[in-house]
Amino acid sequence: MGYSGARGGLQAILAAEELACRASDFAPVPWASTEQIVARFRLAVDRVMGEAGLLDEAAAAAALRQAEGDPLEAAHLLRAYRSTLPRLAMSEAIDPNRITIMRRIVPAFREPDGPQLLGRTTDYTRRLLDKPVDPPAAPADQDAGPPPPRTAQQRSPRRFLDLLREAGLVVEHRTGDDPEPFDITRVPPRPPAPRSATLAAMARAETGALVGLWYRSILGPDGDIHEVTLGEVRHGRLPLDVKHPHTGEPVTIGEFRITEAEAIEDLDGAEEDRSRFDVGYGICFGHNERKAIAMANLDIANRRFGRSGPSNSCS
């Protein structure tokens, strides 16, 4: 795509910025507060936080408002803001098994250990546009009290992948060593990159582009993946631990929401064990199931096909 520079001068640039600011900030409608954006546009806020790599709902909401609802521009604004923040501490490595689930779906198995928890979703809602004139009325059971407490198994059920591993149906990629994760915020990754760098880059990638890359790997000219099954999708809260500056012991300073997915694929290569499955993994900030599922599928493709995998070949 060619580009020809246009002469406008400083006055034209300032006038364009003023026009955008005036049309957005001084529109003849009630002001969209940060609290309203966080509460009513939860998925958009989560997407911006994930693509920017910064967990700050208020800042993400402000970025969405400044970007006039453009999630890509909002992510760029939040990334620029993140670059000005000090790095106060390094968190401990998280254990996804400590998750308190808010939503958990196991498409690959009808009766897994623990519940099939639909949670907050519109997967089964009719796709008809509602155009209410007045704000909706509060539900009748709003003051019914808290739900009954869940058991430990219901809060953090056993993974479907653990059942497959016990049955000897999963290819074992884990090794005894524990290499330091690649920090893409300090060193730009170059293909062929380690798996930690690829997953970190995909976790911060633009959601639509990542989903398109996933579809390309299945249906496009690459043709890398076939018969991929979604094993498990989880959305929930994980504790965040840091080392105490005086005692050196890990201390939980809060919780954050994540979405994780595990994809399963039959092995059909000439030198592969066809009696087992390969598993891909995806995890990202907030509630963004499309991104986590795309990550899990692309993780399998990159591991099986190396430099010809979609994430490496298109880097």
N, C-alpha and C positions, 0 to 999 in steps of 0.2 A: 504494500500500500504506500503510495507516494504521499508526500506532505509538502505543501508549499507555505512558507511563512508569510503571514499577513502583517502589515504595518498598522498599528493602532495607536501606539503611544501610551504614556502613563495615564492620561486623562480618560481614555477609552477603557482601560483596565479598571480604574477606580470607579467609573460609572457603571460598568458591568457588575462589579462586586456590590455596589450600593443598590442596584436594581434587584439583585438576588436577595440581599438582606432585607430590603423594604418589603418585597413581595412575600417573604416568609415570616419575618418577625412581626410585621405590622399588618398582617392580614385581618380583615374585619370579622374575625371569629374568635371564640375563647382560646386563650393560650393553652397549648398542650404541655402540661407540667411533666417533670421528670417522673413523678410517681405514676401518672396516667400511662405514660409510654411503657414503663416497666411492667405495670399490671396488665395492660390490655394488648401489648405487642410482645409477649413473652418470647415467642419463637424467633422473632426478628432480633430482639436484644441478645438472646443466646447465640444466634448465628454471628452477629457482629463481634461479640466477645470471643468466640472461638476462632474466627478468622483473624482477629487482631492479636490473639494470644494474651489477653488481659481480662481477668475476672473482676469487672467493676460495672455493675448494672447501671448505676447512675451515670457514669461516664459514657457507657454505650448508648444509653437513652439520649443523652445530650448530643452525641455524635449523629444518631439517627435524625434528631430534630434539625441539627445544623445541615445535614446532607439532604434534607427534604425527603426522607424516606428511602434514599438509595443505599442499600446495605453495603455495596462495594465501596462507595465513597465513605460511608460511615466507618468501615473497617480500616481504611487508610487513615482517617482522622484519628482513630483510636490507637493505631500503630505509632503514629507520630507522637501522640501523647505518652504512650508507653516508653518511648525512647528518652523522655525527659525524667523518668522516675528513677530513684536510686534503687539498687539491688541490696536490700537490707539483710537477707538471709537466704540460705538454700534449704528447701524443704527436704524432708526424708522421702525416700522412695515410697510411693503409695502401694498398698496391697488391694487390688480390686475386690478380693474376697471379703473385705470389710464393708462392702457397700450395704446401705440400707435401701432396699429397692422401693421405688415409687411406681414402676412399671416393669413388667417382665413377661416376654413372649418367647415361647419355644416352638417355632413352626415345625421343627424336624421331628418332634415327639409329642404325641397327644397327652400323655400322662407323665410328665417329668417329676422329679423330686421337688416338692414345694408347689406353690400356686402358679397358675397362669393368671397374672395380674394385669388387667387391661390398663388400669390407671387413667391418666388424663389423655384422651385420644379422641379423634374424630374419624377413625378408620371405618367405623360402621355407621356413620351419620350420612344421611342423604346429602348429596351435593346440590342443594337448591339454595339460591341466594335469599337470605332474609334481609328485609329492609324496614326495620322497626322505626316508627316515628318517635316514640317516647322510649326512655330507658326501660329495660326489662324490670319487672317486679321481683322482689326478693323471694326465693323459694320458701314454701311453707315450713319445711323442716330445717330451716337455717339455724334455729336454736334447739335442735334436738339433742345436742351434747356431743362429746367426742366419740368416735367409734371405739369398739372394744380393742384392747391392746393385742398386738400380734406377737406370736411366739418368735423365738430366735430363728427357727427354720423358715418362718414366713418372712421375716425381715431380710435375711441373707440366705436364701435357699442354695442348695448344692447345684453346681454347674452341670449342664448337660454334657459338656466336654469331659468332665471327670468320669462320667459313666462310660463314655467311649474309650477313655484311656484305660480304665479298669478292665474292659473287655478286650484290650489289645487291638483296637480298631483304628488307632491314630498313629501316624508317622511321628516319631520322636525327634524333634529338632533341638531340644534343650541340651545344653552341654554343661560341664562342671564349672566353666569359667564364667565370670560376671563382668564383662567389659563396661567401661564407663560410657554412658549414653552420649551420643553425638549432640552437641549443643549448637543448633543451627542459628541461634541468636548471637553467637560469638564467631562462628566460622561458617562461611557459606558452603553448603554441600555441593559436591560435584559427582556426577555418575562415573563409575558405579559407586554408590554411596552405601554405607552400612544400613541395616534394617532400621536401627533406631533413628537415623537421619531421615529415612524415607517416611516412616510413620509420623515423625514430628512435623515434617513438611506437609504431609497430607492432613494432619490435624489442624494446621493453620491455613490450608488451601481454601480457595473460594468454592463454596458448596456446589454450585451449578457446574463449574468446570470439572470438579472431581467426579460428579455423577456422570457427566458426558464422557470422561475418560474411562470410567467403569463400563459404560455401554459400548464404547468403542472396542474395549478388550473382549467383549462377548460377541458383538454382532458386526463389528467393523472389520477392516482389512487385517488386523492382527490375528484375530481368531484364536486367542490364547486359552480362554476358559470355556468349559462346557459343563453342563449339569451341576451348577453350583447351587447348594441348598443353604438356606439361612438357618443356622443352628440355634442361635439364641440372641435376643436383643434385650438389653437392660437399660433402665434409666433410674438413677437414684443419687444418693448423697454419700460422699466419701469424706472421712476425716483428714485434715491436713496437719501434719506434724512437723515441727522444727526442733532443733536441739536447743536446750536451755543454755544461755551464754555462760552460766556459772557452773551448773552441775553436769552439763553435757548430755543429760537424759532427754529423750524425745518428749515433747509437750504438744498436746493437741490445741491448736489455736483457733480452729473453726472447721466448717464443713463447706464443701462445694459440690455442685451437681455435675454429673458426667453422663454420657451415653456411650455404651460399648456394645459391640456386635461380634459374633463369631460365625464365620461362614465355613461350610464343609464342601469338599469337592472329591469326587471319585478320581483315583489315579489311573491313568490309562496309557502312560508312556511306556516305551519298550523296556527301559531300565528301572521302572518304578514298581513298587509292591502293590499289585492291584487288589489285594485283600484288605487294604487299609485306606483311610481317608487322610487328606491333608486339610489343615485348618488355618484360616486367616483371621486376623484380629484387627479390630478398629476401636479407637476410643477418642472422644473429643469432649470439649467443655460443653456444659449446658445440655439442652434437649435438642438434638439434631440427628435423628435416626438415619436420614438419607446419607449424611456424611459418614457416619460410623459404618453403615452397611457397605458403602462404596469403598471405604478404606479396607475393610476385611476382605473383599473380593480382590482388590488390587494387591493386597499383601500376598495372597496366594499366587497371583500372576507373576509378581516380581521374584518370588522365591523359586517358582518352578521354571521360569523361563529366563532368569538372569538378566543380562543386558538387553535382551530382546523384549523384556517385559514392558508394559505400557508406561509406567512411571519413569523408567530409565530412558526408553526410546524417545519419549516426548519431552524430556527435560531440556 
